[in-house]
Amino acid sequence: MAYRITDSCIACGACQTECPVEAISEGEKYSIDPEKCIDCGACASVCPVEAIEAP
């Protein structure tokens, strides 16, 4: 199970630049591709609004 981005996302882009496998895509709210996510937690550690939940 991959990390997921909640509705609290403010689309700042911090998580996207931190992801080592480019699993995060941009949009009105960012999203994480569960097929690419390696559950490293890098995205969650940089989210300024804690919008990323652990698996």
C-alpha positions in Angstrom: 0.0 0.0 0.0 1.3 3.4 -1.0 1.3 6.8 0.8 -1.7 8.9 -0.2 -2.4 12.6 -0.4 -5.5 13.9 1.4 -7.8 16.7 0.6 -5.7 19.0 2.8 -3.2 19.2 0.0 -2.4 22.9 -1.0 -0.6 21.8 -4.2 2.7 23.5 -3.2 4.8 20.9 -5.0 7.2 20.2 -2.1 6.4 16.5 -2.2 6.8 16.2 -5.9 10.4 17.5 -6.0 11.3 15.2 -3.0 10.0 11.9 -4.5 13.0 9.8 -5.6 10.8 7.7 -8.0 8.6 10.4 -9.5 5.5 8.8 -8.2 3.7 12.1 -7.5 1.8 13.9 -10.3 0.5 17.5 -10.3 -3.1 18.5 -10.5 -5.6 20.5 -8.5 -4.6 18.2 -5.7 -1.4 16.2 -6.2 -1.7 12.4 -6.3 0.6 9.4 -5.7 0.8 6.6 -8.2 0.6 3.4 -6.0 2.4 1.4 -8.6 5.5 3.6 -8.4 5.5 4.6 -4.7 8.2 2.8 -2.7 6.9 3.8 0.7 10.0 5.8 1.6 8.2 8.6 3.3 10.3 11.4 1.8 7.1 13.2 0.6 5.4 13.1 4.0 8.4 14.5 5.7 8.4 17.7 3.6 4.7 18.4 3.4 4.0 21.7 5.1 0.4 20.9 5.9 0.8 17.2 6.7 -1.5 16.2 3.9 0.3 12.9 3.2 -0.8 9.8 5.0 1.3 6.7 5.6 0.1 3.4 4.3 
